[in-house]
Amino acid sequence: MSNFSEDFFPEMIKNLPEANISFPGIRGWLFQGEDHQIVFFDIKPVGIVPDHSHCAQWGTVLEGEMQFTIGGVSKTYKKGDSYFIPEGVIHSGSFTKRTFVMDFFADKDRYKTK
């Protein structure tokens, strides 16, 4: 899919609470569990997301492409690829194409709702 639609995610996802994400060009819809969160991200070509760390994170690329550096190792992830970031490991990302991902965060408070 080269021309991403605003309707990539179905209404059942877009009806979830929107995550409060301070980085311009990144939106996410939050599925809240008792001790975890799942976030469905719509990431525009925002460039670099700088080094940071937090709880453990597992994700998969649903559409698009991104470069992730996890613990000093860089790799390009495309549709169907998944990644795991252990708790506390420094990571960053580069987004030059519109990308849709789904991430599981092992912390119920990773993101707040808008």
Secondary structure, DSSP 8 states (H G I E B T S, - for coil): --S--TTSS-HHHHTS-BB---STTEEEEEEE-SS-EEEEEEE-S-EEEEEE--S-EEEEEEESEEEEEETTEEEEEETT-EEEE-TT--EEEEESS-EEEEEEESSTTSS-B-
